[in-house]
Amino acid sequence: MSTCNNGLWSPPPQCIDESSCVQPDDVPNTIYSPSPTGWYENGTKIRVKCNKGYETKNNLLTGTCKDGAWRSMPVCEKSADSCSEPPQLPHAVIINQTHQEVFAVDSEVMYQCEDGYTTEQGESMKSVTCISGNWTEGPTCRSSSSSGSSVSTVPTVPISNCGRHPIVQNAVVVQSDLMSLKYRCYTFYSLEGPEIVKCYSNGMWSDKPTCKVAYCVLNTKGHDVLKDVGRKYIKNGETVEMECQKLKFYWVTTHKAEVQCNDGEIQLGSCCSSTDAVFTNCE
């Protein structure tokens, strides 16, 4: 489409074949290289990439101009390991970040506590990371003038007196009664602190737990000996068997390696014949 500005058409009008296509309409969450002429001949294919945090829904990577219309255009949707917007936290704001609805895996966002508040470690800022579709634990910003010892002497009252239930990242309330809430962490996270939260008569909640990362991420692309199956999430202390590449020409049976997660570190064993139950025939 051309627009008249100050007596000039921009861009200049062109006569093209009816079977050709103009630039595709805005395709959400995609990137493609536009044609310098502003149009495409019939039969032209364009390669479309998804923005970070998105993946193709229909496994298509190209769109085709056919008889004046675009056919089979890729559709990009939020990928499973991406995160939605980071949560709003009491007495904290997100800094140095423009608005966006989807964050790719491994994205990092920084929170800053309001004036007069600090994190559990006495800091003013704390970052969170997008891992497997969830944000890591954000800061709990507390008044720098308050102390835990003075609060603990305050009588407890029904939880309805404290209003909205406190947010514990990567956790869910599994039990709620008149006087308390019980939290449980999601899979791949471990609970630290009290699992029971109560309401004090001054309208404040008791200390809430935190859910710490308790898993390792094994990226098989980074291990030449392993068969590439993408990312594998392993719980802390857990050992799994992963299939190996065929490293030797004389291997006739499947070989596997034991992979263990210890305190966030991956320990990779040798590739062993799956016919040996005790894994002694290793190379």
C-alpha positions as CSV (number, residue, x, y, z in Angstrom):
1,M,0.0,0.0,0.0
2,S,1.3,3.5,-0.9
3,T,0.7,6.6,1.2
4,C,0.8,10.2,-0.1
5,N,3.1,12.3,2.0
6,N,3.9,15.9,1.0
7,G,2.9,15.3,-2.6
8,L,4.9,12.1,-3.0
9,W,3.8,8.5,-2.9
10,S,5.7,6.2,-0.5
11,P,6.6,3.6,-1.5
12,P,6.1,4.4,-5.2
13,P,3.1,2.4,-6.7
14,Q,4.0,-0.7,-8.7
15,C,2.2,-2.9,-11.1
16,I,2.7,-6.5,-10.4
17,D,1.3,-9.8,-11.7
18,E,-2.0,-10.8,-10.0
19,S,-0.4,-14.1,-9.0
20,S,2.4,-12.4,-7.1
21,C,2.2,-11.6,-3.4
22,V,2.8,-8.5,-1.3
23,Q,4.7,-8.6,2.0
24,P,2.9,-11.0,4.4
25,D,0.6,-9.5,6.9
26,D,2.0,-9.2,10.4
27,V,2.7,-12.8,11.5
28,P,2.9,-12.8,15.3
29,N,6.2,-13.8,17.0
30,T,8.1,-14.4,13.8
31,I,11.2,-13.0,12.0
32,Y,11.7,-13.1,8.2
33,S,13.7,-11.1,5.7
34,P,11.4,-8.7,3.7
35,S,11.7,-8.4,0.0
36,P,13.5,-5.1,-1.1
37,T,10.9,-4.7,-3.9
38,G,8.0,-5.2,-1.5
39,W,6.5,-8.1,-3.4
40,Y,7.2,-11.7,-4.3
41,E,6.7,-13.7,-7.5
42,N,4.3,-16.6,-7.6
43,G,5.9,-19.7,-6.2
44,T,8.4,-17.8,-4.0
45,K,9.2,-19.4,-0.6
46,I,10.3,-17.4,2.4
47,R,11.9,-18.8,5.5
48,V,10.3,-17.8,8.8
49,K,12.0,-18.0,12.2
50,C,10.2,-17.8,15.6
51,N,11.2,-15.2,18.1
52,K,13.1,-16.3,21.2
53,G,10.8,-18.2,23.5
54,Y,8.6,-19.5,20.7
55,E,8.5,-22.6,18.5
56,T,6.6,-23.6,15.4
57,K,3.3,-25.2,16.2
58,N,2.9,-26.9,12.8
59,N,6.6,-27.8,12.2
60,L,6.6,-25.5,9.1
61,L,9.6,-23.3,8.5
62,T,8.6,-21.7,5.1
63,G,5.6,-19.9,3.6
64,T,4.8,-20.1,-0.1
65,C,3.3,-17.4,-2.4
66,K,0.7,-19.1,-4.5
67,D,-1.8,-17.3,-6.8
68,G,-1.5,-14.0,-5.0
69,A,-1.9,-15.4,-1.4
70,W,0.4,-16.8,1.2
71,R,0.0,-20.5,1.9
72,S,1.2,-22.7,4.8
73,M,2.7,-19.9,6.8
74,P,4.4,-21.1,10.0
75,V,2.6,-20.5,13.3
76,C,4.8,-19.7,16.3
77,E,3.6,-20.3,19.8
78,K,5.2,-20.2,23.3
79,S,7.6,-23.1,23.8
80,A,7.2,-25.4,26.7
81,D,10.4,-24.4,28.5
82,S,9.8,-20.7,28.2
83,C,8.3,-18.6,30.9
84,S,5.4,-16.1,31.1
85,E,5.9,-12.7,32.7
86,P,7.7,-12.9,36.0
87,P,5.4,-12.6,39.1
88,Q,4.8,-9.4,41.0
89,L,6.3,-9.7,44.4
90,P,5.5,-7.7,47.6
91,H,7.7,-4.7,48.1
92,A,9.8,-5.4,45.0
93,V,10.0,-4.1,41.4
94,I,11.6,-5.4,38.3
95,I,14.4,-3.2,36.9
96,N,16.2,-2.8,33.6
97,Q,13.6,-4.8,31.7
98,T,11.2,-3.7,29.0
99,H,7.7,-5.3,28.9
100,Q,7.4,-8.7,27.2
101,E,4.9,-11.5,27.5
102,V,7.3,-14.5,26.9
103,F,10.8,-15.1,28.2
104,A,13.1,-17.7,26.6
105,V,14.6,-20.4,28.8
106,D,17.7,-19.2,30.8
107,S,16.4,-15.6,30.7
108,E,17.3,-13.6,33.7
109,V,15.3,-10.8,35.4
110,M,16.4,-8.6,38.3
111,Y,14.2,-7.6,41.2
112,Q,15.0,-4.6,43.5
113,C,13.4,-4.2,46.9
114,E,11.6,-0.9,47.7
115,D,13.4,1.7,49.9
116,G,13.5,0.5,53.5
117,Y,13.3,-3.2,52.5
118,T,16.0,-5.8,51.9
119,T,16.2,-9.5,50.8
120,E,16.7,-12.4,53.2
121,Q,20.4,-11.9,52.7
122,G,20.3,-8.2,53.5
123,E,20.8,-7.3,49.8
124,S,18.7,-4.8,47.8
125,M,18.5,-6.8,44.6
126,K,18.1,-10.5,43.5
127,S,17.8,-12.0,40.1
128,V,15.5,-14.9,38.9
129,T,16.0,-17.3,36.0
130,C,13.6,-19.0,33.7
131,I,14.2,-22.8,34.0
132,S,11.9,-25.4,32.4
133,G,8.9,-23.1,32.2
134,N,9.2,-21.7,35.7
135,W,11.0,-18.8,37.4
136,T,13.4,-19.6,40.2
137,E,12.7,-18.3,43.7
138,G,12.4,-14.5,43.8
139,P,13.3,-12.3,46.7
140,T,11.3,-11.9,49.9
141,C,11.7,-8.2,50.6
142,R,11.3,-7.4,54.3
143,S,11.4,-4.2,56.2
144,S,15.0,-3.6,57.2
145,S,13.8,-2.3,60.6
146,S,11.9,-5.5,61.5
147,S,13.3,-8.5,63.3
148,G,12.1,-12.1,63.3
149,S,12.4,-12.4,67.1
150,S,9.9,-9.7,67.9
151,V,7.3,-11.1,65.5
152,S,7.6,-14.6,66.9
153,T,6.1,-13.4,70.2
154,V,2.9,-12.1,68.6
155,P,-0.1,-14.4,69.1
156,T,-1.5,-16.3,66.1
157,V,-5.0,-15.8,64.8
158,P,-7.1,-17.3,62.0
159,I,-5.4,-17.0,58.6
160,S,-8.4,-15.0,57.2
161,N,-7.0,-12.0,59.3
162,C,-3.9,-11.8,57.1
163,G,-5.7,-11.6,53.8
164,R,-4.3,-13.0,50.6
165,H,-2.2,-16.1,51.0
166,P,1.6,-15.5,50.7
167,I,3.2,-16.4,47.4
168,V,5.9,-19.1,47.5
169,Q,7.6,-19.4,44.2
170,N,7.6,-23.0,42.8
171,A,5.3,-24.2,45.6
172,V,1.6,-24.9,46.1
173,V,-0.6,-24.9,49.2
174,V,-1.5,-28.5,49.9
175,Q,-3.4,-28.0,53.1
176,S,-5.4,-25.1,54.5
177,D,-7.3,-24.9,57.8
178,L,-8.5,-22.2,60.1
179,M,-5.1,-21.4,61.6
180,S,-2.4,-22.4,59.1
181,L,-1.3,-23.1,55.6
182,K,0.9,-26.0,54.5
183,Y,3.2,-25.7,51.4
184,R,4.8,-28.2,49.2
185,C,7.4,-27.6,46.5
186,Y,7.0,-28.6,42.9
187,T,8.9,-31.6,41.5
188,F,12.7,-30.8,41.1
189,Y,12.6,-28.3,44.0
190,S,13.4,-28.9,47.7
191,L,11.8,-27.1,50.6
192,E,13.8,-25.0,53.0
193,G,12.3,-23.4,56.0
194,P,9.0,-24.0,57.7
195,E,6.3,-25.9,55.6
196,I,3.6,-24.4,57.9
197,V,2.8,-20.7,57.7
198,K,0.6,-19.0,60.3
199,C,-1.1,-15.6,60.7
200,Y,0.0,-13.2,63.5
201,S,-2.4,-10.9,65.3
202,N,-0.6,-7.9,63.9
203,G,-1.7,-8.9,60.4
204,M,1.7,-10.3,59.3
205,W,2.4,-13.8,58.1
206,S,5.0,-16.0,59.8
207,D,8.2,-16.8,57.9
208,K,7.4,-18.7,54.7
209,P,9.5,-21.4,53.1
210,T,11.6,-21.2,50.0
211,C,11.8,-23.8,47.3
212,K,15.4,-24.3,46.1
213,V,16.5,-25.8,42.8
214,A,17.2,-29.5,43.4
215,Y,18.0,-30.9,40.0
216,C,20.6,-31.0,37.2
217,V,20.0,-30.2,33.5
218,L,21.8,-32.6,31.2
219,N,22.1,-31.2,27.7
220,T,22.9,-34.3,25.6
221,K,24.1,-32.0,22.8
222,G,27.1,-31.1,25.0
223,H,28.2,-34.7,25.5
224,D,29.5,-36.4,22.3
225,V,29.3,-39.9,23.9
226,L,25.6,-39.7,24.5
227,K,22.8,-40.0,22.0
228,D,21.2,-36.6,21.4
229,V,17.8,-36.5,23.0
230,G,17.8,-32.8,24.0
231,R,17.6,-31.8,27.6
232,K,17.1,-34.2,30.5
233,Y,16.1,-33.0,34.0
234,I,17.5,-35.2,36.8
235,K,16.6,-34.8,40.5
236,N,19.4,-34.2,43.0
237,G,20.8,-37.5,44.1
238,E,19.1,-39.4,41.3
239,T,20.9,-41.7,38.9
240,V,19.6,-42.4,35.4
241,E,20.8,-44.5,32.4
242,M,21.3,-42.7,29.1
243,E,21.9,-44.4,25.7
244,C,25.4,-43.8,24.2
245,Q,26.3,-43.2,20.6
246,K,27.9,-46.1,18.8
247,L,31.5,-45.2,19.5
248,K,33.1,-48.4,18.4
249,F,32.4,-50.2,15.1
250,Y,32.4,-53.6,16.8
251,W,29.6,-52.6,19.2
252,V,26.6,-54.9,18.4
253,T,24.5,-54.1,21.4
254,T,23.2,-50.9,22.9
255,H,25.6,-49.2,25.3
256,K,24.4,-47.0,28.2
257,A,26.1,-44.6,30.7
258,E,25.0,-43.9,34.2
259,V,24.4,-40.2,34.9
260,Q,24.1,-38.9,38.4
261,C,23.1,-35.5,39.8
262,N,25.0,-34.4,42.9
263,D,24.3,-31.0,44.3
264,G,23.6,-29.5,40.9
265,E,26.6,-31.1,39.2
266,I,26.4,-33.8,36.5
267,Q,28.6,-36.9,36.9
268,L,28.8,-39.0,33.8
269,G,29.9,-42.6,33.9
270,S,31.4,-44.8,31.1
271,C,29.4,-46.3,28.2
272,C,28.7,-50.0,29.1
273,S,27.1,-52.8,27.3
274,S,23.4,-53.2,28.2
275,T,23.8,-56.9,28.2
276,D,26.0,-56.7,31.3
277,A,23.7,-56.3,34.2
278,V,26.5,-55.1,36.5
279,F,28.0,-52.7,34.0
280,T,31.5,-54.2,34.0
281,N,32.0,-54.3,30.3
282,C,32.7,-50.6,29.9
283,E,34.7,-48.5,27.5
